[in-house]
Amino acid sequence: MESLAAEINLMLIDAKSGRPVVDNARCDFVTSAAVLRDLEAQRRIVVAAKGRLARSWTVRVASMRPVGDPVNDAALRNLVGRPRTIREIMYRYGYLWRRAACNQLSHLGIVRYEPRRVSRLAFSERWRIVDPTAYGQLRAAVERAVLDEQSPDDRITALVALLHHAGALTRLFSDSKKEAKRRAADFAQRDWASDALRKALDARRRTMVMLNPQTVSGAHRVHAGQSGDLVPE
């Protein structure tokens, strides 16, 4: 796998149902965070506080040189132009980047897209895992870091931190919830991204906690009672 966004979305897929283990708003949030982390690590974007009180954070493109990954390169083209706030980025592109990440997994032969129409207006999405080896290897790397307390590389550290922010680790490791939560909280405090990006994401995450759980990113909202279902606006 190339992008962190693809890896986080693979870990968010329930291996049995093919649906996300958390709601769409959190999936969009961590996908956006993963994309921004990759672009920042490649020195393609700069994150900075906006205003003296740093109540919001902006992202501007520093270089349009392609990264070489389709998800991150498409995101870089989305961000070109004026600086954008973290809120605007997630609102406008969270779902689109998540769909791009899942499409990358599909092109790699790791998942298969299975749409299912619920009614004339509503539909349900499934991403079935068809390469259990790729899924198992990534899950094992996360498990070694979270439960076996091994020292992971920077990428797995970022992956664990994002899974923690999504609230997904306790669902992935339901038999060891307390331990997984404790270890993941430690990972979230590490330097998995720049200080500016981590502060920007923390501020946005705190804001999201106050939102209605049926509120989602720009193009879609969560279908009531169906965490994995999307209803077009």
C-alpha positions as CSV (number, residue, x, y, z in Angstrom):
1,M,0.0,0.0,0.0
2,E,1.2,3.5,-0.8
3,S,-0.9,6.0,1.2
4,L,-1.6,6.2,4.9
5,A,-5.2,7.0,4.0
6,A,-5.5,3.6,2.3
7,E,-4.1,1.8,5.3
8,I,-6.3,3.6,7.8
9,N,-9.4,2.8,5.7
10,L,-8.4,-0.9,5.4
11,M,-8.2,-1.0,9.2
12,L,-11.6,0.6,9.6
13,I,-13.4,-2.0,7.5
14,D,-15.1,-4.7,9.5
15,A,-13.8,-8.0,8.1
16,K,-17.2,-9.7,8.3
17,S,-19.7,-7.1,7.2
18,G,-17.5,-4.9,4.9
19,R,-18.8,-1.8,6.7
20,P,-16.8,0.7,8.7
21,V,-16.4,0.0,12.4
22,V,-17.0,3.6,13.2
23,D,-19.4,6.3,11.8
24,N,-18.7,8.1,8.5
25,A,-17.8,11.4,10.2
26,R,-14.9,9.8,12.0
27,C,-13.9,7.9,8.9
28,D,-13.7,11.1,7.0
29,F,-11.8,12.9,9.8
30,V,-9.0,10.3,10.1
31,T,-8.8,9.9,6.3
32,S,-8.3,13.7,5.9
33,A,-5.8,13.6,8.8
34,A,-3.9,10.8,7.1
35,V,-3.7,12.6,3.8
36,L,-2.5,15.8,5.4
37,R,0.1,13.9,7.4
38,D,1.5,12.3,4.3
39,L,1.6,15.6,2.3
40,E,3.2,17.4,5.2
41,A,5.8,14.6,5.6
42,Q,6.6,15.0,1.9
43,R,6.9,18.8,2.4
44,R,4.0,19.5,0.0
45,I,1.9,21.5,2.5
46,V,2.4,23.8,5.4
47,V,0.1,24.0,8.4
48,A,-0.1,27.3,10.4
49,A,-2.2,28.9,13.0
50,K,-4.7,31.6,11.9
51,G,-4.9,34.7,14.0
52,R,-3.2,35.7,17.2
53,L,-5.3,33.3,19.3
54,A,-4.9,30.3,17.0
55,R,-8.6,29.6,17.0
56,S,-8.3,28.0,13.6
57,W,-5.6,26.5,11.4
58,T,-4.9,26.8,7.7
59,V,-3.2,24.6,5.2
60,R,-1.4,26.0,2.1
61,V,0.4,24.2,-0.7
62,A,4.2,24.6,-0.6
63,S,5.0,22.5,-3.6
64,M,2.9,20.9,-6.4
65,R,5.6,18.3,-7.2
66,P,3.7,15.0,-7.4
67,V,4.2,12.6,-4.5
68,G,3.7,9.5,-6.7
69,D,0.6,8.2,-4.9
70,P,-2.8,8.7,-6.6
71,V,-4.7,9.5,-3.4
72,N,-2.2,12.1,-2.1
73,D,-1.5,13.6,-5.6
74,A,-5.3,14.1,-6.1
75,A,-5.6,15.7,-2.7
76,L,-2.7,18.0,-3.5
77,R,-4.5,19.2,-6.6
78,N,-7.6,19.8,-4.5
79,L,-5.7,22.0,-2.1
80,V,-3.9,24.2,-4.7
81,G,-4.8,27.9,-4.5
82,R,-5.7,30.0,-1.4
83,P,-4.9,28.6,2.1
84,R,-7.8,26.6,3.5
85,T,-8.9,25.9,7.0
86,I,-8.9,22.4,8.4
87,R,-12.6,22.5,8.8
88,E,-13.2,23.5,5.2
89,I,-10.8,20.7,4.0
90,M,-12.6,18.0,5.9
91,Y,-16.0,19.3,5.0
92,R,-15.3,19.5,1.3
93,Y,-12.9,16.6,0.8
94,G,-13.2,14.1,3.6
95,Y,-15.6,11.8,1.9
96,L,-13.9,12.2,-1.5
97,W,-10.5,11.3,-0.2
98,R,-12.0,8.3,1.7
99,R,-13.6,7.1,-1.5
100,A,-10.2,7.6,-3.3
101,A,-8.4,5.6,-0.6
102,C,-10.9,2.7,-0.9
103,N,-10.6,2.8,-4.7
104,Q,-6.9,2.5,-4.3
105,L,-7.4,-0.6,-2.1
106,S,-9.8,-2.0,-4.8
107,H,-7.2,-1.4,-7.6
108,L,-4.6,-3.2,-5.5
109,G,-7.0,-6.2,-5.2
110,I,-7.4,-5.9,-1.4
111,V,-11.1,-5.0,-1.2
112,R,-14.1,-5.2,-3.5
113,Y,-16.8,-2.6,-3.7
114,E,-20.3,-3.9,-3.2
115,P,-23.1,-1.3,-3.5
116,R,-26.6,-2.2,-2.2
117,R,-29.6,-0.1,-2.8
118,V,-31.8,0.2,0.3
119,S,-34.6,2.3,-1.3
120,R,-35.1,4.6,-4.3
121,L,-33.1,7.3,-2.6
122,A,-30.8,5.5,-0.2
123,F,-28.0,3.1,-0.7
124,S,-25.6,1.1,1.4
125,E,-21.9,0.6,0.6
126,R,-19.7,-2.4,1.4
127,W,-16.0,-2.8,0.9
128,R,-15.4,-6.6,1.2
129,I,-11.9,-7.6,2.1
130,V,-10.8,-10.1,-0.6
131,D,-7.1,-10.2,0.3
132,P,-7.0,-11.3,3.9
133,T,-3.2,-11.6,3.8
134,A,-2.7,-7.8,3.3
135,Y,-5.3,-7.1,5.9
136,G,-3.8,-9.6,8.3
137,Q,-0.3,-8.3,7.9
138,L,-1.3,-4.7,8.6
139,R,-3.5,-5.7,11.6
140,A,-0.6,-7.7,13.0
141,A,1.7,-4.7,12.8
142,V,-0.8,-2.6,14.7
143,E,-1.3,-5.4,17.2
144,R,2.4,-5.7,17.9
145,A,2.6,-2.0,18.6
146,V,-0.6,-1.8,20.7
147,L,-0.7,-5.1,22.6
148,D,2.8,-6.4,22.5
149,E,4.4,-3.0,23.2
150,Q,6.9,-3.3,20.4
151,S,8.5,-0.1,19.0
152,P,6.9,0.6,15.6
153,D,8.2,2.8,12.8
154,D,6.8,6.3,12.2
155,R,4.1,5.1,9.8
156,I,2.6,2.5,12.2
157,T,2.8,5.1,15.0
158,A,0.8,7.5,12.9
159,L,-1.7,4.7,12.0
160,V,-2.2,3.7,15.6
161,A,-2.7,7.4,16.6
162,L,-5.3,7.9,13.9
163,L,-7.1,4.7,14.9
164,H,-7.2,6.0,18.4
165,H,-8.7,9.3,17.3
166,A,-11.3,7.4,15.4
167,G,-12.2,5.3,18.4
168,A,-11.6,2.2,16.4
169,L,-8.9,0.4,18.4
170,T,-11.2,-0.9,21.1
171,R,-13.4,-2.4,18.4
172,L,-10.5,-4.0,16.6
173,F,-9.2,-5.5,19.9
174,S,-12.4,-6.0,21.8
175,D,-10.8,-8.6,24.1
176,S,-8.2,-6.1,25.3
177,K,-10.0,-2.8,25.3
178,K,-8.4,-1.3,28.4
179,E,-4.9,-2.2,27.3
180,A,-5.5,-1.0,23.7
181,K,-6.9,2.3,24.9
182,R,-4.1,2.9,27.3
183,R,-1.3,2.2,24.8
184,A,-3.0,4.1,21.9
185,A,-3.4,7.2,24.0
186,D,0.4,7.1,24.5
187,F,0.9,6.9,20.7
188,A,-1.4,9.8,20.1
189,Q,0.9,12.0,22.2
190,R,4.0,11.1,20.1
191,D,5.4,13.1,17.2
192,W,3.4,11.2,14.5
193,A,2.9,14.5,12.7
194,S,4.1,18.1,13.2
195,D,3.1,19.9,16.3
196,A,1.1,22.3,14.2
197,L,-0.9,19.6,12.4
198,R,-1.5,17.7,15.6
199,K,-2.9,20.8,17.3
200,A,-5.0,21.6,14.3
201,L,-6.5,18.1,14.2
202,D,-7.1,18.1,18.0
203,A,-9.0,21.4,17.7
204,R,-11.1,20.0,14.9
205,R,-11.7,16.8,16.8
206,R,-12.9,18.6,19.9
207,T,-15.3,20.6,17.7
208,M,-16.7,17.4,16.2
209,V,-17.5,15.9,19.6
210,M,-20.1,18.6,20.0
211,L,-21.7,17.9,16.6
212,N,-24.8,15.9,16.0
213,P,-23.6,12.3,15.2
214,Q,-25.8,12.4,12.1
215,T,-23.8,15.3,10.8
216,V,-21.2,14.3,8.2
217,S,-18.8,15.8,5.7
218,G,-19.9,18.0,2.8
219,A,-21.5,15.6,0.3
220,H,-23.2,13.0,2.6
221,R,-24.7,12.4,5.9
222,V,-25.0,9.3,8.0
223,H,-28.2,7.3,7.6
224,A,-29.8,7.2,11.0
225,G,-28.9,4.0,12.8
226,Q,-26.6,2.8,10.0
227,S,-23.0,3.8,10.7
228,G,-21.8,2.4,7.4
229,D,-24.6,3.7,5.2
230,L,-24.6,6.9,3.2
231,V,-27.6,8.9,2.0
232,P,-27.0,11.4,-0.9
233,E,-28.1,14.9,-0.1
